[in-house]
Amino acid sequence: MAYNSIKAMGGIKKLYTLFGDYDFLVIVDTVDQALLKRTVKEIEMLNSVISV
């Protein structure tokens, strides 16, 4: 499930379920924009993620 995979990632400060099991709000705490981009890319690469 995407929720558990995202929650286990580094830099994830908060993870909220919005609509059932499919939509999330992710609050990421990073030191710079490059790390934020890497985190978003890591989320995009999850098999269960359709859109970021």
OpenMM code with the backbone's topology and positions (N, CA, C; nanometers):
from openmm import Vec3, app, unit

residues = "MET ALA TYR ASN SER ILE LYS ALA MET GLY GLY ILE LYS LYS LEU TYR THR LEU PHE GLY ASP TYR ASP PHE LEU VAL ILE VAL ASP THR VAL ASP GLN ALA LEU LEU LYS ARG THR VAL LYS GLU ILE GLU MET LEU ASN SER VAL ILE SER VAL".split()
positions = [
    Vec3(0.0832, -0.1185, 0.0000),
    Vec3(0.0000, 0.0000, 0.0000),
    Vec3(0.0876, 0.1247, 0.0000),
    Vec3(0.0490, 0.2230, -0.0744),
    Vec3(0.1272, 0.3456, -0.0882),
    Vec3(0.1442, 0.4177, 0.0448),
    Vec3(0.0417, 0.4185, 0.1271),
    Vec3(0.0475, 0.4905, 0.2546),
    Vec3(0.1674, 0.4459, 0.3379),
    Vec3(0.1838, 0.3170, 0.3563),
    Vec3(0.2937, 0.2646, 0.4382),
    Vec3(0.4290, 0.2938, 0.3762),
    Vec3(0.4394, 0.2846, 0.2452),
    Vec3(0.5655, 0.3118, 0.1764),
    Vec3(0.6041, 0.4582, 0.1897),
    Vec3(0.5070, 0.5470, 0.1728),
    Vec3(0.5345, 0.6903, 0.1841),
    Vec3(0.5698, 0.7259, 0.3280),
    Vec3(0.4962, 0.6717, 0.4230),
    Vec3(0.5202, 0.7010, 0.5645),
    Vec3(0.6609, 0.6599, 0.6073),
    Vec3(0.7145, 0.5546, 0.5479),
    Vec3(0.8467, 0.5040, 0.5842),
    Vec3(0.9609, 0.5850, 0.5227),
    Vec3(0.9305, 0.6732, 0.4285),
    Vec3(1.0346, 0.7519, 0.3621),
    Vec3(1.0918, 0.8575, 0.4562),
    Vec3(1.2177, 0.8885, 0.4355),
    Vec3(1.2804, 0.9957, 0.5115),
    Vec3(1.2247, 1.1312, 0.4712),
    Vec3(1.2146, 1.2216, 0.5667),
    Vec3(1.1698, 1.3566, 0.5384),
    Vec3(1.0198, 1.3766, 0.5409),
    Vec3(0.9434, 1.2687, 0.5561),
    Vec3(0.7982, 1.2819, 0.5602),
    Vec3(0.7595, 1.3278, 0.7010),
    Vec3(0.7078, 1.4501, 0.7099),
    Vec3(0.6718, 1.5072, 0.8396),
    Vec3(0.5307, 1.4669, 0.8812),
    Vec3(0.4367, 1.4749, 0.7887),
    Vec3(0.2973, 1.4372, 0.8148),
    Vec3(0.2410, 1.3700, 0.6910),
    Vec3(0.1505, 1.2762, 0.7126),
    Vec3(0.0836, 1.2073, 0.6028),
    Vec3(-0.0628, 1.1920, 0.6405),
    Vec3(-0.1490, 1.2559, 0.5640),
    Vec3(-0.2922, 1.2551, 0.5918),
    Vec3(-0.3663, 1.1802, 0.4824),
    Vec3(-0.4621, 1.0972, 0.5223),
    Vec3(-0.5526, 1.0325, 0.4279),
    Vec3(-0.6672, 1.1288, 0.4013),
    Vec3(-0.6960, 1.1562, 0.2729),
    Vec3(-0.8019, 1.2506, 0.2384),
    Vec3(-0.9314, 1.1815, 0.1998),
    Vec3(-0.9267, 1.0946, 0.0997),
    Vec3(-1.0470, 1.0289, 0.0480),
    Vec3(-1.0231, 0.8791, 0.0396),
    Vec3(-1.0594, 0.8075, 0.1429),
    Vec3(-1.0421, 0.6632, 0.1414),
    Vec3(-0.8958, 0.6229, 0.1418),
    Vec3(-0.8641, 0.5197, 0.0656),
    Vec3(-0.7281, 0.4656, 0.0626),
    Vec3(-0.6440, 0.5203, -0.0519),
    Vec3(-0.6942, 0.6184, -0.1253),
    Vec3(-0.6285, 0.6548, -0.2504),
    Vec3(-0.5694, 0.7948, -0.2566),
    Vec3(-0.6166, 0.8875, -0.1766),
    Vec3(-0.5686, 1.0251, -0.1843),
    Vec3(-0.5043, 1.0654, -0.0525),
    Vec3(-0.3844, 1.1239, -0.0633),
    Vec3(-0.3093, 1.1628, 0.0551),
    Vec3(-0.2596, 1.3056, 0.0421),
    Vec3(-0.2410, 1.3678, 0.1566),
    Vec3(-0.1702, 1.4949, 0.1657),
    Vec3(-0.0408, 1.4642, 0.2382),
    Vec3(0.0711, 1.4951, 0.1745),
    Vec3(0.2019, 1.4640, 0.2313),
    Vec3(0.2735, 1.5943, 0.2632),
    Vec3(0.3169, 1.6094, 0.3879),
    Vec3(0.3968, 1.7240, 0.4297),
    Vec3(0.5406, 1.6740, 0.4402),
    Vec3(0.6282, 1.7352, 0.3600),
    Vec3(0.7679, 1.6926, 0.3535),
    Vec3(0.8558, 1.8011, 0.4143),
    Vec3(0.9495, 1.7615, 0.4983),
    Vec3(1.0444, 1.8540, 0.5598),
    Vec3(1.1822, 1.8256, 0.5011),
    Vec3(1.2329, 1.9187, 0.4209),
    Vec3(1.3633, 1.8998, 0.3573),
    Vec3(1.4510, 2.0221, 0.3801),
    Vec3(1.5804, 2.0049, 0.3578),
    Vec3(1.6744, 2.1160, 0.3754),
    Vec3(1.6900, 2.1990, 0.2492),
    Vec3(1.6551, 2.1418, 0.1351),
    Vec3(1.6672, 2.2175, 0.0105),
    Vec3(1.5716, 2.1636, -0.0957),
    Vec3(1.5624, 2.2366, -0.2040),
    Vec3(1.4691, 2.2007, -0.3105),
    Vec3(1.5108, 2.0718, -0.3816),
    Vec3(1.6391, 2.0465, -0.3906),
    Vec3(1.6869, 1.9246, -0.4566),
    Vec3(1.6383, 1.7998, -0.3822),
    Vec3(1.6437, 1.8036, -0.2505),
    Vec3(1.5962, 1.6899, -0.1706),
    Vec3(1.4451, 1.6745, -0.1837),
    Vec3(1.3733, 1.7848, -0.1915),
    Vec3(1.2288, 1.7789, -0.2132),
    Vec3(1.1979, 1.7117, -0.3464),
    Vec3(1.2703, 1.7489, -0.4511),
    Vec3(1.2501, 1.6881, -0.5831),
    Vec3(1.2779, 1.5383, -0.5793),
    Vec3(1.3832, 1.4980, -0.5086),
    Vec3(1.4151, 1.3549, -0.4969),
    Vec3(1.3043, 1.2804, -0.4234),
    Vec3(1.2499, 1.3412, -0.3191),
    Vec3(1.1422, 1.2775, -0.2433),
    Vec3(1.0177, 1.2610, -0.3293),
    Vec3(0.9825, 1.3645, -0.4042),
    Vec3(0.8665, 1.3564, -0.4938),
    Vec3(0.8892, 1.2486, -0.5988),
    Vec3(1.0090, 1.2424, -0.6541),
    Vec3(1.0411, 1.1409, -0.7546),
    Vec3(1.0304, 1.0005, -0.6946),
    Vec3(1.0756, 0.9852, -0.5708),
    Vec3(1.0674, 0.8556, -0.5025),
    Vec3(0.9207, 0.8139, -0.4844),
    Vec3(0.8355, 0.9088, -0.4510),
    Vec3(0.6922, 0.8796, -0.4376),
    Vec3(0.6340, 0.8419, -0.5734),
    Vec3(0.6710, 0.9150, -0.6776),
    Vec3(0.6218, 0.8851, -0.8131),
    Vec3(0.6597, 0.7453, -0.8588),
    Vec3(0.7729, 0.6947, -0.8140),
    Vec3(0.8233, 0.5651, -0.8579),
    Vec3(0.7513, 0.4466, -0.7922),
    Vec3(0.6745, 0.4710, -0.6889),
    Vec3(0.6005, 0.3620, -0.6244),
    Vec3(0.4984, 0.3044, -0.7218),
    Vec3(0.4891, 0.1734, -0.7279),
    Vec3(0.3974, 0.1065, -0.8209),
    Vec3(0.2519, 0.1438, -0.7982),
    Vec3(0.2149, 0.1693, -0.6753),
    Vec3(0.0748, 0.1984, -0.6441),
    Vec3(0.0381, 0.3457, -0.6596),
    Vec3(0.1343, 0.4297, -0.6988),
    Vec3(0.1074, 0.5731, -0.7169),
    Vec3(0.0797, 0.6009, -0.8637),
    Vec3(-0.0330, 0.6662, -0.8889),
    Vec3(-0.0724, 0.6995, -1.0258),
    Vec3(-0.0333, 0.8421, -1.0607),
    Vec3(-0.0493, 0.9337, -0.9668),
    Vec3(-0.0242, 1.0751, -0.9939),
    Vec3(0.0271, 1.1443, -0.8687),
    Vec3(0.1154, 1.2418, -0.8908),
    Vec3(0.1684, 1.3219, -0.7796),
    Vec3(0.1337, 1.4663, -0.8049),
] * unit.nanometer
topology = app.Topology()
chain = topology.addChain("A")
for resn in residues:
    res = topology.addResidue(resn, chain)
    for name in ("N", "CA", "C"):
        topology.addAtom(name, app.Element.getBySymbol(name[0]), res)
